[in-house]
Amino acid sequence: MAIPLIVRNRDFDLYWSGVVLSQIGTRGTLAANLYQVYELSGSLAQTGLVGAAQAVALLVLSPLGGVYADRLDRRRLLQCSQGVALVVAVAITALSLVGSITTWEVLVSVVLTSAAATFDQPARNALIPALVPAAQLPQAFALLNPSRELAVLLGPALAGVLIALHGPGLVYLLDAATYGLLILALGLVRVAQLPGAPRSQSVWHQIGEGFAFVRRRRIVWMMMSLDLSATLFSSYRVVLPALAVHRLHIGPAGYGLLSSAPSLGALVATYTVFRVVGRSRRLGTVLLTSTVAYGLSAILLARAGVVPVAILALLLLGACDAMATTIRQAAVQLETPHEMRGRVSAIYQMASKGGPALGDTLMGSAAATLGPATSLVLGGVLTIAYVGAFLGSDNPVRRYAGAAASAASAGEPRAAT
């Protein structure tokens, strides 16, 4: 079997390796933050502030992070954001290891790390087109997305082991080391010079330009709306505890198994996703079909009365999400000019990460009134209905053919509006 070109790209391989290690450290640190705040405070309400701290930084600073990802050298911006997170990780490591850490200091570290991440993520996504040719971009995202799922599996598990050995301080120390490795990897990669946003314009003007571009470019905001349709209506993770305890009767250990199944499904589907995005010329149809399958899988989970069926539904949810996410992210990058990619990535980040937070709130409220199963069925139906409107009409998403068609058109932006 021939080795795909993307995995023979020296610069992408260096970058990819650094990102995988960094994400494992980040996911482990989040698990350690939650554990440490609960251990220090004994309060679930205060533990919930960890998520609130992340959300505030994300929603407030993401547009600004996108502007600077377009105005500055993206590799240097990434190194600086990783450097800030490294300093925070070293500080909280020291406080934890000497036993003088307090709840508010953990929460401050979460705010600072999340703030750095809001500048980090748009630059990460916008840097990838400078590392790989346009034709390889979907495959690049097909490798990066399962890396996130691998981090979801390994990071918290590794954190648990390290916390058991010597407390959260060891987790933070590992996280600091992974930041350092990514900074080093970024220093070794060769990055093509791509046009950026002019620095003569004001930051606020350029933020407005980013939102205006998304509003005008139909395929971009449609892709974002499809992401929101799944994460808002079919936010299944919030009902897993109730399904595990009251319907499946498998307790906390079984809940952990259910929680990890979607990530396993995404990892198992990696090869299929990689092949499809590299060869299919009907990626828009694949995206819409995958999102419909996501809604159907949510309904299957809601109706599952035995553990094997629930596990199957969750594996399918992870696999469908991996396929749809890969196509959406690559399409947004391909359909956006180089000088706008940081800002558009930041706006996409607000949808892709803010959507799940809002979806958890919406699903939790609905489940409290209608019950978990009924709410999840309703969410799946709404997702399918929304996607059905795309399948039943002629639109840029349904016509989307992938990188080959984009390259053939030789214009930017590349898709029909």
C-alpha positions as CSV (number, residue, x, y, z in Angstrom):
1,M,0.0,0.0,0.0
2,A,1.4,3.4,-1.0
3,I,2.2,5.8,1.8
4,P,-0.1,8.9,1.6
5,L,1.8,12.0,0.6
6,I,0.6,13.9,3.7
7,V,2.5,11.5,6.1
8,R,5.7,12.0,4.0
9,N,5.6,15.7,4.6
10,R,8.4,16.4,7.0
11,D,7.2,19.8,8.2
12,F,3.6,18.6,8.7
13,D,4.8,15.5,10.6
14,L,6.8,17.6,13.0
15,Y,3.9,20.0,13.6
16,W,1.4,17.1,13.9
17,S,3.6,15.3,16.5
18,G,4.0,18.4,18.6
19,V,0.2,19.1,18.5
20,V,-0.6,15.6,19.5
21,L,1.7,15.7,22.6
22,S,0.4,19.2,23.5
23,Q,-3.2,18.1,23.3
24,I,-2.6,15.1,25.5
25,G,-1.0,17.5,28.1
26,T,-3.9,20.0,27.8
27,R,-6.6,17.4,28.2
28,G,-4.8,15.9,31.2
29,T,-4.5,19.3,32.8
30,L,-8.2,20.0,32.4
31,A,-9.0,16.7,34.2
32,A,-6.5,17.7,36.9
33,N,-8.0,21.2,37.2
34,L,-11.5,19.7,37.8
35,Y,-10.2,17.1,40.3
36,Q,-8.1,19.7,42.2
37,V,-10.8,22.3,42.5
38,Y,-13.2,19.7,43.8
39,E,-10.6,18.3,46.2
40,L,-9.8,21.8,47.5
41,S,-13.4,23.1,47.8
42,G,-15.6,20.1,48.1
43,S,-18.1,22.0,46.0
44,L,-19.5,21.0,42.7
45,A,-20.6,24.6,42.1
46,Q,-17.0,25.8,42.4
47,T,-15.8,22.8,40.2
48,G,-18.2,24.1,37.5
49,L,-16.4,27.4,37.5
50,V,-13.5,25.6,35.6
51,G,-15.8,25.4,32.6
52,A,-17.1,28.9,33.1
53,A,-13.5,30.2,33.1
54,Q,-12.9,28.5,29.8
55,A,-16.1,29.8,28.2
56,V,-15.5,33.4,29.2
57,A,-12.0,33.4,27.7
58,L,-13.2,31.7,24.5
59,L,-16.2,34.0,23.8
60,V,-14.5,37.3,24.7
61,L,-11.0,36.8,23.2
62,S,-11.5,34.5,20.1
63,P,-12.2,37.4,17.6
64,L,-9.1,39.2,18.9
65,G,-7.0,36.0,18.6
66,G,-8.2,35.6,15.0
67,V,-7.1,39.1,14.1
68,Y,-3.6,38.6,15.4
69,A,-3.4,35.2,13.7
70,D,-3.8,37.2,10.4
71,R,-1.7,40.2,11.3
72,L,1.4,38.4,12.8
73,D,3.6,35.6,11.8
74,R,1.5,32.6,12.8
75,R,4.3,30.3,13.8
76,R,5.7,33.0,16.1
77,L,2.3,33.7,17.5
78,L,1.8,30.0,18.2
79,Q,5.2,29.9,20.0
80,C,4.3,32.9,22.1
81,S,0.9,31.5,23.1
82,Q,2.5,28.2,24.0
83,G,5.2,30.1,25.9
84,V,2.5,31.9,28.0
85,A,0.8,28.6,28.7
86,L,4.2,27.0,29.6
87,V,4.8,29.8,32.2
88,V,1.4,29.2,33.7
89,A,1.9,25.5,33.8
90,V,5.3,25.9,35.6
91,A,3.7,28.2,38.2
92,I,0.8,26.0,39.0
93,T,3.2,23.0,39.1
94,A,5.3,24.7,41.7
95,L,2.3,25.8,43.8
96,S,0.8,22.3,43.7
97,L,4.0,20.4,44.5
98,V,4.7,22.5,47.6
99,G,1.1,22.2,48.7
100,S,0.2,25.8,48.9
101,I,-2.3,25.9,46.0
102,T,-5.8,27.4,46.5
103,T,-9.0,27.2,44.5
104,W,-8.8,30.7,43.1
105,E,-5.2,30.1,41.9
106,V,-6.3,27.0,39.9
107,L,-9.2,29.1,38.4
108,V,-6.8,31.9,37.5
109,S,-4.5,29.4,35.8
110,V,-7.5,28.1,33.8
111,V,-8.4,31.6,32.6
112,L,-4.8,32.4,31.6
113,T,-4.3,29.1,29.8
114,S,-7.7,29.4,28.0
115,A,-6.8,33.0,27.0
116,A,-3.6,31.8,25.5
117,A,-5.5,29.0,23.7
118,T,-7.9,31.6,22.1
119,F,-4.9,33.0,20.3
120,D,-3.4,29.6,19.8
121,Q,-6.2,27.7,18.0
122,P,-6.9,30.2,15.1
123,A,-3.2,30.3,14.4
124,R,-2.9,26.5,14.5
125,N,-5.7,26.1,11.9
126,A,-4.5,29.0,9.7
127,L,-0.9,27.7,9.8
128,I,-1.7,24.3,8.2
129,P,-2.3,25.6,4.7
130,A,1.3,27.0,4.9
131,L,2.6,23.5,5.6
132,V,0.8,21.4,3.1
133,P,-0.5,21.8,-0.5
134,A,-4.2,22.6,-0.9
135,A,-4.9,19.1,-2.3
136,Q,-3.6,17.5,1.0
137,L,-5.4,19.9,3.3
138,P,-8.5,17.6,3.9
139,Q,-6.1,14.7,4.7
140,A,-4.2,16.9,7.1
141,F,-7.4,17.6,9.0
142,A,-8.3,13.9,8.8
143,L,-5.1,13.2,10.8
144,L,-5.4,16.2,13.2
145,N,-9.0,15.5,14.3
146,P,-8.5,12.0,15.5
147,S,-5.5,13.3,17.4
148,R,-7.9,15.3,19.5
149,E,-9.9,12.1,20.2
150,L,-6.7,10.3,21.1
151,A,-5.9,13.2,23.6
152,V,-9.4,12.8,25.1
153,L,-8.7,9.2,25.7
154,L,-5.1,9.4,26.9
155,G,-4.9,12.7,28.6
156,P,-7.4,12.2,31.4
157,A,-6.3,8.5,31.9
158,L,-2.7,9.6,32.3
159,A,-3.8,12.4,34.6
160,G,-5.5,9.9,36.8
161,V,-2.3,7.8,37.1
162,L,-0.1,10.8,37.9
163,I,-2.6,12.2,40.4
164,A,-2.6,8.9,42.2
165,L,1.2,8.9,42.2
166,H,1.9,12.4,43.5
167,G,-1.1,14.7,43.0
168,P,-2.1,17.1,40.2
169,G,1.4,18.8,40.2
170,L,2.9,15.9,38.1
171,V,0.1,16.5,35.5
172,Y,0.9,20.1,35.2
173,L,4.6,19.3,35.0
174,L,3.9,17.0,32.1
175,D,1.8,19.7,30.4
176,A,4.7,22.2,30.7
177,A,7.0,19.7,29.0
178,T,4.5,19.2,26.1
179,Y,4.3,23.0,25.6
180,G,8.1,23.1,25.4
181,L,8.2,20.3,22.8
182,L,5.6,22.0,20.6
183,I,7.6,25.3,20.8
184,L,10.7,23.3,19.7
185,A,8.8,21.6,16.8
186,L,7.5,24.9,15.6
187,G,11.1,26.2,15.5
188,L,12.1,23.3,13.2
189,V,9.3,23.4,10.6
190,R,9.6,25.3,7.4
191,V,6.6,27.5,6.8
192,A,5.7,29.0,3.4
193,Q,5.2,32.8,3.4
194,L,1.5,33.5,2.9
195,P,-0.2,36.9,2.7
196,G,-1.7,38.3,5.9
197,A,-3.9,41.1,6.9
198,P,-2.5,44.7,6.6
199,R,-1.4,46.1,10.0
200,S,-2.3,49.7,8.9
201,Q,-6.0,48.9,9.6
202,S,-7.4,48.9,13.1
203,V,-7.9,45.7,15.0
204,W,-11.7,46.4,15.4
205,H,-12.0,47.1,11.7
206,Q,-10.4,43.7,10.9
207,I,-12.6,41.9,13.4
208,G,-15.6,43.4,11.5
209,E,-14.1,42.3,8.2
210,G,-13.9,38.7,9.5
211,F,-17.6,38.6,10.5
212,A,-18.6,40.4,7.2
213,F,-16.7,37.7,5.2
214,V,-18.4,34.9,7.0
215,R,-21.8,36.5,6.4
216,R,-21.1,37.0,2.7
217,R,-19.5,33.6,2.1
218,R,-22.5,31.3,2.1
219,I,-20.6,28.0,2.2
220,V,-18.7,29.1,5.3
221,W,-21.6,30.1,7.4
222,M,-23.6,27.1,6.2
223,M,-20.8,24.8,7.4
224,M,-20.8,26.5,10.8
225,S,-24.6,26.2,11.0
226,L,-24.4,22.5,10.3
227,D,-21.9,22.2,13.2
228,L,-24.3,24.0,15.5
229,S,-27.2,21.9,14.4
230,A,-25.5,18.8,15.8
231,T,-24.0,20.3,18.9
232,L,-27.0,22.4,19.9
233,F,-29.8,19.8,19.2
234,S,-28.0,16.5,19.7
235,S,-25.7,17.2,22.7
236,Y,-25.7,13.7,24.1
237,R,-22.9,13.9,26.6
238,V,-24.9,15.8,29.2
239,V,-27.5,12.9,29.4
240,L,-25.0,10.1,29.6
241,P,-24.9,10.0,33.5
242,A,-28.7,9.6,33.6
243,L,-28.8,7.0,30.9
244,A,-26.0,5.0,32.7
245,V,-27.5,5.1,36.1
246,H,-31.3,5.0,35.5
247,R,-31.7,3.2,32.2
248,L,-28.7,0.9,31.8
249,H,-27.9,0.5,35.5
250,I,-24.2,0.3,35.0
251,G,-23.1,2.9,37.5
252,P,-20.0,5.2,37.4
253,A,-17.6,2.7,35.9
254,G,-20.1,2.1,33.0
255,Y,-20.6,5.8,32.7
256,G,-16.8,6.1,32.0
257,L,-17.1,3.5,29.3
258,L,-20.0,5.3,27.7
259,S,-18.1,8.6,27.8
260,S,-15.0,7.2,26.1
261,A,-16.9,5.3,23.3
262,P,-17.3,8.3,20.9
263,S,-13.6,9.0,20.9
264,L,-12.9,5.3,20.2
265,G,-15.4,5.5,17.4
266,A,-13.6,8.5,15.9
267,L,-10.3,6.7,16.1
268,V,-11.6,3.5,14.6
269,A,-13.0,5.5,11.7
270,T,-9.7,7.4,11.0
271,Y,-8.7,5.2,8.0
272,T,-12.1,5.5,6.4
273,V,-12.2,9.3,6.9
274,F,-8.7,9.6,5.6
275,R,-9.6,7.7,2.4
276,V,-12.9,9.4,1.8
277,V,-11.6,13.0,2.1
278,G,-8.7,12.2,-0.1
279,R,-10.6,10.6,-2.9
280,S,-14.3,11.6,-2.9
281,R,-15.4,14.4,-5.2
282,R,-18.8,14.6,-3.5
283,L,-17.7,15.7,-0.1
284,G,-20.7,17.9,0.4
285,T,-23.0,14.9,0.1
286,V,-20.8,12.9,2.4
287,L,-20.9,15.7,5.0
288,L,-24.7,16.0,4.9
289,T,-25.1,12.2,5.0
290,S,-22.7,11.9,8.0
291,T,-24.7,14.6,9.9
292,V,-28.0,12.8,9.2
293,A,-26.3,9.6,10.5
294,Y,-25.2,11.5,13.6
295,G,-28.8,12.5,14.3
296,L,-30.0,8.9,13.8
297,S,-27.2,7.6,16.1
298,A,-28.4,10.0,18.8
299,I,-31.9,8.6,18.4
300,L,-30.5,5.0,18.7
301,L,-28.7,6.0,21.9
302,A,-31.9,7.4,23.3
303,R,-33.8,4.2,22.6
304,A,-31.0,1.8,23.7
305,G,-32.1,-0.4,26.5
306,V,-29.0,-2.6,26.7
307,V,-25.3,-1.6,27.0
308,P,-24.1,-3.1,23.7
309,V,-26.7,-1.0,21.7
310,A,-25.7,2.1,23.6
311,I,-22.0,1.5,23.0
312,L,-22.8,0.9,19.3
313,A,-24.7,4.2,19.1
314,L,-21.9,6.1,20.8
315,L,-19.2,4.6,18.5
316,L,-21.3,5.7,15.5
317,L,-21.7,9.2,17.0
318,G,-17.9,9.5,17.2
319,A,-17.3,8.1,13.7
320,C,-19.9,10.4,12.1
321,D,-18.7,13.4,14.0
322,A,-15.1,12.7,12.8
323,M,-16.1,12.5,9.2
324,A,-18.3,15.6,9.3
325,T,-15.8,17.7,11.3
326,T,-12.9,16.8,9.0
327,I,-14.8,17.9,5.9
328,R,-16.2,21.1,7.5
329,Q,-12.8,22.3,8.9
330,A,-10.9,21.6,5.6
331,A,-13.7,23.3,3.6
332,V,-13.7,26.4,5.7
333,Q,-9.9,26.7,5.3
334,L,-10.0,26.1,1.5
335,E,-12.8,28.6,1.0
336,T,-11.1,31.4,3.0
337,P,-8.3,33.6,1.6
338,H,-4.9,33.3,3.4
339,E,-5.2,36.8,4.8
340,M,-8.6,36.0,6.4
341,R,-7.9,32.5,7.8
342,G,-7.1,33.5,11.3
343,R,-10.3,35.5,11.8
344,V,-12.5,33.0,10.1
345,S,-10.9,30.2,12.2
346,A,-11.6,32.2,15.3
347,I,-15.3,32.7,14.4
348,Y,-15.6,29.0,13.5
349,Q,-14.0,28.2,16.9
350,M,-16.8,30.2,18.6
351,A,-19.3,28.0,16.9
352,S,-17.5,24.6,17.2
353,K,-16.6,25.1,20.9
354,G,-19.3,27.5,22.0
355,G,-22.0,25.3,20.4
356,P,-21.4,22.3,22.7
357,A,-21.5,24.5,25.8
358,L,-24.9,25.9,24.7
359,G,-26.0,22.5,23.6
360,D,-25.3,21.0,27.1
361,T,-27.4,23.8,28.6
362,L,-30.2,23.3,26.2
363,M,-30.2,19.5,26.4
364,G,-29.9,19.6,30.2
365,S,-33.0,21.9,30.5
366,A,-35.0,19.8,28.0
367,A,-34.0,16.6,29.8
368,A,-35.1,18.0,33.1
369,T,-38.6,18.6,31.7
370,L,-39.1,15.8,29.1
371,G,-36.6,13.2,30.3
372,P,-33.2,12.3,28.8
373,A,-34.5,9.8,26.2
374,T,-37.3,12.0,24.8
375,S,-35.0,15.0,24.7
376,L,-32.3,13.1,22.8
377,V,-34.9,11.8,20.3
378,L,-36.2,15.3,19.7
379,G,-32.7,16.6,19.3
380,G,-31.8,13.9,16.8
381,V,-35.0,14.6,14.8
382,L,-34.3,18.4,14.7
383,T,-30.7,17.7,13.5
384,I,-32.0,15.5,10.7
385,A,-34.7,18.0,9.8
386,Y,-32.2,20.8,9.5
387,V,-29.8,18.8,7.4
388,G,-32.7,17.6,5.3
389,A,-33.3,21.1,4.1
390,F,-29.7,21.1,2.7
391,L,-30.2,17.7,1.0
392,G,-33.5,18.8,-0.5
393,S,-32.2,22.0,-2.2
394,D,-29.4,23.1,-4.4
395,N,-26.8,24.9,-2.3
396,P,-23.0,25.4,-2.0
397,V,-22.7,22.7,0.7
398,R,-24.4,20.0,-1.3
399,R,-22.3,21.0,-4.4
400,Y,-19.0,21.0,-2.4
401,A,-16.5,18.8,-4.2
402,G,-13.4,19.2,-2.1
403,A,-9.9,20.3,-2.7
404,A,-9.5,19.2,-6.3
405,A,-12.4,21.2,-7.5
406,S,-11.2,24.2,-5.4
407,A,-7.8,24.0,-6.9
408,A,-9.2,23.7,-10.4
409,S,-11.2,26.9,-10.1
410,A,-7.9,28.7,-9.3
411,G,-9.7,31.6,-7.6
412,E,-10.0,32.6,-4.0
413,P,-12.5,32.2,-2.4
414,R,-13.1,29.1,-4.4
415,A,-16.6,27.8,-3.9
416,A,-19.9,29.1,-5.3
417,T,-21.6,31.7,-3.2
